[in-house]
Amino acid sequence: MSEKVSFTLRGRNPDVLTCIANLSNDEVFTPPELANRMLDLLAQGWADDHGGANIWQNQTVKFLDPFTKSGVFLREITSRLVQGLAEQIPDLQQRVDHILTKQVFGIAITRLTSLLARRSLYCSKQANGPHSVTKQLADEAGNIWFERTEHTWVQGKCSYCGASRAALDRGAGLETHAYAFIHTHDIKTRMAELFGDDMQFDVIIGNPPYQLSDGGHGASAAPIYQLFVENALDLEPHYAVFVTPSRWMAGGKGLDAFRARMLADKRMRNIVDYPKLYEGFPGVKIRGGISYFMWDRNHNGSCLVQTIWDGQPTGPAVARHLDRYDILVRRNEAVPILEKVLALREPSFDSQVSSGKPFGFRTFFHGQADAQKIADPVKLYGSRKVTWIERADVVVNPAWVDEWKVLMTAVQGTSAAVETKFLSKPILAEPGSACTETYLVAGHFKDKERAVNCANFLRTRFVRFLVSLRKATQHATRDVYAFVPGVPLDQEWTDEKLYKRYGLTEEEIAFIESQVAEHDAALFDDAVVDEADDE
């Protein structure tokens, strides 16, 4: 076969790391294309801080991926260093030996991923094997560490990561998913044990595991990526670059403290956000999308925020102080709209929205099908159907039973890649009614007119746009209404009146209407809807 033909065929060979399937929802492999965009951001940050210098031409910089899976970051870093150091270390073998022994390090998350990462980096699952591209590593692991770690069980959960003992105390034959990087109270001491007391990493980069079962109902799972990020930042590298789910920006189970820390950290230098489902990680459903960020130890100021949609930036990156609000408003175009709303200093609508279980009934609770069999019947709006209960059974907020109520589903989402409604259509619940936790009570009123005005207000694109800024997943809890102004309900509200009230420009109106779809012509939902699908 001629050299020309061989080269042509090589050009058609796919990158093997684009072909492997994800192992689980906590072991999502980073596409090589996304990994390289993150490395480009790192290189730009280094150049900006070092007079235009090329990080890939620096033979002293040390890189760590503390949660390596496919090895894509280590492989791409090595590839760039091999090219960048060609003049300083002309001999290719000496150059590869230097990079793989002095500059590139990893911690695998499982036995399987340790083998996969070593195969990606050393071209051999044994770093010291006959097919390894370097002969300078003394053992099979090389600089990609992995040893089985055990959870520390306290009252059925791991004291480090919160994993469920019932789910993960499975014996020696199966993975523990007790990740070494977060199963420690002293990450600096732990790193010294693994790599030596004098090891200081300049760059920590990667894609941490996302979640583990916490022993909750059904498929309940708690996020753990924040634990990896916090420990990595505690190592005080010069730069940290991570890709994670974007839920932390506005919600997420157990993420309040992490969100507050990240938004207040003036060392956050860049955030690149992919809100569209499946775009960041094709084929992987991560509700709320994904994003990557760069943290710079020497940075102290605003953060450049950039949104990517269908592979293209939605506009220029905008420098913002992330702690302006209690959540991160993801779209730069939304900020001036929100500022105009908040400038009127009106009370927040969320103060009149109920918490979960407004009448104390769980989603799966149902009453009787026939009101005739009940002495003092109350209509109960529930999951998928209407039933009837005794008035005496309502012990939470019983005074609301005989008022007009506006009900909103507590879960609203679709299976589509792009959410466009954000809230269900309101249900106007008449006096003599209650509901299960399928719904929130978005307002209760003595007269029907104010209830209708409230429902009309919640139908508007304007309100649903403000809700979208805080709604990271399909859950529409009370807090998603915090940016919605508590307007007087003595009049009917339309989008046109609201746009005028807050002085929105034509461009701002067009942006809102590009993000939020109209509800259909029916004024209210007059029948109980099914539970919303997952996004």
N, C-alpha and C positions, 0 to 999 in steps of 0.2 A: 504493500500500500504506500502510495507516495506521501511525502510530508504534507503536501497541499491538501490531499483528501483527508488525511488524519486530522489536520487542523480544522477543516470544515466540519467534520463530524463532532469534534470536541466542542465547537461552538454551538452545536445543537443539544448537547447534553444538559439536562436540567440540573440545577443545584439540588442536591439530595435533601437539604434542609428545607426546601420548599415543598417537598413531597411527603414528609412524615406527618402522621396524624397526632393530634394532641392526646396525651395520656388520660387526662381528666380535667375538670374545670379549675383545679388548683395548679395544674401543670400545663399551662398554655405556652406553646413554643412561639418565640418571636420570629416573624418573617424576616429573612435577611434584608429585604428592602427597608423595613422599618428600623432594624438595627443600624443600618448604615446611615439613615437620616439622623438618628440619635448621635452617631459618631461624628457626623458633619457638624451638628450643633456644638458638640464638645470641641471640635477642632477650631470652629469659629470663635468660641469663647476663649480658648487658649491664645489664639492669635491676637485677639483684642487686648488681652491682658499682658502679652509678652512682645509688644512691638511688632506684630505681624509674624512672629515665629511659627514654625510648623511643628505641632506636637509630635508628628510621626517621624521627625528628624531628631528627636531627643532620646538618647539611649539610656537616660537615667529615670524616666517616668515609669512608675509602677502602677499597674492596672489590676483591679480585683473585680471579678463577678462572684459575689457571695451566694448566689442562688442559681448557678448555671444548670441548664437543662440540656439543650441541644448543643451548647458550646458555640453558638453563633457569634456572640459578642467577642469571645476570646479568639475565635478564628478570624473574624474581620479585623480586629485590632492587630493581630499578628501579620495579616496580609498587608495592612497599611504600613506597619513598621518595617517589614521586609523591603518594601519599595523605598520608604523614606530614609532608611539608614544605609542605603547602597553605597553612598560616597564615603561615609565614615567607616563602614566595615565592608570593604569590597568583596571579600570572600563570602559566598552565599552560605556555606555551611557554618562558618564562624558566626555569621549574622543571625541565622536561625537559632543556633545554640545559645547565643547571648539573649535573644528575645525570650526564648522559651524557658530559660533558667533564671533570668534576672528581672524580667519585666511583666510577665503575664501569669496571673494566678486565678484560681477559682475554687469554689466550694460547691460540690454537687448536692442536690437535694434528695436524691435516692440512689440506690445502687445502680439501677438501670441508666439513669441520666449521667452518672459518673462515667460509665463505659461509653455512652454516646458522646459526651463532651470530649473525652480523651480521643475518641476516634476522629472527631471533627478537628481537634487541635494538633494532635501528634500523628494523625493518620494511622493510629493503632490504639486499640483499647488498653494495651499495656504501654505506658509511657517509655519503658525501657526495653520494649520488645524488638524483634528483628526488623519490623517494618516501620518503626518509629522514625520520624524525620530528624530526631536528635538522639545522640548516644551519650548525652551528658547528664541524664537523669538517672538516679540511683535505684529507684523502685518503680513498681507498676503504676502507682498513683501519679507520679511526677509532681507537678504543682497544682493538680486538681484534687483537692482533698475530699475524701468521704469515709466516714465510719458510722456504723449504726449508732444512733442515739435513742435513748428511751425517754418517754414522757415521765413527768413527776406527778403522780395522781394524788389529788386532794379532793375528797368528797365527790368522786366521779368525774372530775375534770382535771386537765393538765394545768398546773399552776403557772406555767410559762405561756402557753398558747391557747388555752381554753378548750382544747380538743376533748371530745367525749370518750371516756374510758370504754363505754359499751361499744362504741364504733371502732376504736383503734387499738385496744388492748387485745391483739389478735395472735400473739405467739411469734416465735422466732422465724417462721417460714414466710411471713408477709412484712411488707414495709410498715414502719411505725409512723412515717410522716412526722417524726419529731425532728424538726430541722435544727441542726446544730447552731446556726447563726442566731436563732432567737431563744434557744434553750440555755440561757445564761443570764446572770444578773450583772455581769461585768464583761462587756463585749471587748474591751481593750485587752484584758487579761486573756480572754479566750483566743483572740487573734495572735497574741504572743505565744500561746501554747502551740498553735498550728503552724505559724510561719516565722517565729523568732521575735525576741524582744525588740530588735531594732527595725522591725518592718513598719514603715509608714507608707500607706498607699496614697498616691497622688489622685487617682481616679477610681471611684467605685461606680460600677455601671451594671445594669441588668434588669430583669423582669421577675419580680418575686412571686412565689405562690400566692394565690388570691384568697382562698378560703379553706376551712376545714369544718367538718361536722361538729356542731357544738352540743349534740344530744337533744336538740329541740324537736318539736313535732314535725313529722314527715321529713322532708329534705332540708330542714332548717340548717343553715350554715352561717358561721360567723367569719367576717373578713379577718385575714391575718397579714395582708401585705403591709399594713401600716407598722407592724412590729418590725419587719425587716428594714423598712425605710428609717425608722427611728434609730435602730441600732447602727445602721450604716452612717447616719449623720453624726451619731455620737463618736464615731471613729475619726471625725474631723478631717476628711480628705480635702484636697484642694477643690475638687469637683465631684459631684454626685449626679448621675443621670439615670433616671428610672422610668419605666413604663408601668402604669397601674390602671385599674379601673378608675373612671372619673367620678364614681359615686361619692367619694369623700368630699367633693367640692360643695355638695348641697345636702347630703343625707348619708344614709348607710348605717347599718346596725353597729352600734358601739364606736362610731367614728367621730363623735363630737369633739373629744379632746384632741384627736389627731388633726382634725380640720382647723381647730383654733390655733394649734401650734404652727401648722403650715402657713396659714393666712397671715400670722403675725411675724413670720420669719422673713426679715428683710434680705436674707441671702438667697431667696428664691429669685432666680435671674430670668428664666424662660419657662413658659408652659406652652406646649403645642397640643391642642385638643382635637379629638375626633368624636364628635357627638353622635354621628350616624352609626347605627347598629351595623356590625359586620365590616365596617370600613377599615378600622385599624388592624383587626385580626379577621381576615376573611373566613367565613364559615363558623366563627365562634360567637355564640350569643352572650354578650356581656352587656346587661342592661345599663343604660346610661352612657355607653361608649367607653373609650379608653383615652389616655393622654400620656404624654411623657414630659418630664420637667428636668431642668438643670439647676442645681443648687451650687452656689459658688461661695466658698468660705470667705473670700475677701470682698464680696459684693455687699453693699448696704444701701438699698434704695428700692425703687419700683421694679416691677416684674413685667417683661414683655409677654403679652398674651396673644396667641395666634390660633385661629380656628381653621381646620381643614375639612372641606366638604366635597365629596366626589373627587378627591385627589388634588384639589386646588385650594389655596388660601381664600377665605371669604373676603379678605381685605388685608391691609397692612397690619403687622403686629403693633399693638398699642401698649405703651408703658402705663401700668396701673399699680396702685397700692392695694394689695390683695385684702387688707383688713378694713376696707371701706365699709363692708357689710359683714354680717355674720356667716354668710355663705359666699362662694365665688360665683359671680354672674359670668357665665361662660362666654357669651357672645359680646364682643366689644360694641356692636351696634345697639345693644339693649341698654347700655349704661346711661346714655343721655336721656333716653325715654324714662327710665326709672328715676333719674335725678329730678325730672320735671314733676313726676308724681309725688315724690317725697318732699319736694319743695313746699307743697301746700300744708305740710305738717298735719294732715288729717289722721284721725285714729285708724288703726289697722282693722281690717275686716275680720281677721282671725279671732278677735276678741269675742265675736258672737257665734263662732263655729264651735260645735261641741267637740269633746274628746271622743275617743273610741268608746263603743258600747254606750250610746247616749241614754238608753233606757235599761241597761244592764243585761241585755240578751245577747248571747253569742251568735255567731253566724249560722251555726247548724241548728239553732233552736227554731221549732215550728209549733204553732198552736193548732187549734181545731179547724177543719175544713169548713164546718157549718156553723155560722153565727147563731142559728136558732137553738143550738144546744147549750148556749152560754147565757147565764142570767144577766150579766152586765157586760156585753161584748165590747172589746176594743180591737180595731183592725190593726194587724201587725204586718208591716212591710218587711219581707225577709228575702233570703236568697232564693231566687227563681220562682217564688210564689207568695201570694197573700194568704194569711190565715187569721184566726181569731183567738183572742185570749181573754181571760177575766180581767176586769179593771183592777181588781185587788192584786193581780200578779205584777203590776207595774209599781215597783218600789223605788226606782231611780227616776228622778225628774217627773213625778206623776203630774205636776201642774202643767206640763207641756202637752199632755194628752188632749186637752180640750182647746188647744190653740191651733192656728194654722202653722204649718211647718214646711220648710223647704229642705228636701232630702237630696244629698249628693252621695254617689257611691264612693266608698272609701278606697276602692281599687279601680283605677281607670287606665287601661293600656291596650295595646294591640299587638299582634304578631308581626306587624310591618316593621321595616327597617327605620321608618321615620314616623314619629308620633306627631299628630296634627290636631287632635281634639283637646287633650290634656285634662278635660273634665267631662263627665257625662252630662247629658241634659238633666236639669233639675226635675224632681218629682214634687208636685204640690200635694202635700198630705193634709187632708181635711181634719177638723176637730173630731175627736174620738178615735185617734190613731196613734200608733207608736211604730218603732222599727227595731230591727236587730243591728248588730255592728257591721252588717253589710253596708250601712249608710252612716253618714254623719248628718247631724241637724245643722244646716248652714244658717238657720234663723228660725225663730218662733215668734208668732205675732197674734195680737188680739183680732186683727181684721184681715180679711182676704186681700184687700188692695195692696197693702204693704208687702204681703207675702209674694204676690204676683210681681211687684216691682223688684223685689229681691231676686226672684227667679230669673226675670228678664236681665237683670244686671249680671248674674252669673253666666248667662248664655253668651254674653258678648265676647268678641274676639279680644278686646282690650283686657278684660279680666283674665281670660284664659292665657293670654300672653304673659301677664304678670305671674300667674301661677306657674307657667312653664319655667320661669327663671329659678324656681326653688324645687321643682319636681324632677328628681334625678331618675326615678324608676316609675313603675306602675302605681305605686302607693300614693294616694291623694289624702294624706292626713292633714290635720288642722294647720300645721306649720307651713304648708305650701301656700296658704292664703295670706301670709304675713306681709307681702308687698302690695296686696290689694287694699285700696283705700276704703274706709268706711263711709261711703257717700250717704247723704240723706235719702231715705227710701220713701219720701212723700211724693215722688214723681217717677215716671217711667224713664229708664235709661236705655240709650242706644249707643252703638259705637260712635256714631257721628257726634252725639252730644258729649261723649267722654273724650274724644279726640280734641274737640274744641275746648273743653274744660281745662285740659292739661297743656294746651298750646302746642300740639304735635305738628311737625312739619309733614309735607306730602311724602318726603323720603322716609320719615319715621313710620308713617301710616302704612306705606307700601311694605316696609320691613315686617311690621306686625302681621299684615295680611298674607305675606309670603310664608310665615311660620305657622299660622293658626288657620285651620279650615272652619268654614261656617257650619253650624248645625243645620239639619234639615228644617223644613218649614214648620213642622209640628212644634207648638209652643213648649210643651212639657212632655216628659215621659209619663204616660198614664197607665203603664203596666210595669211590674217589677222586672228588671233586666237580669240576665245571667251575670255571674261573676266575670270580671274582665279577664281576657286572655293575658298570658305573659307577653311582655314586649319582645 
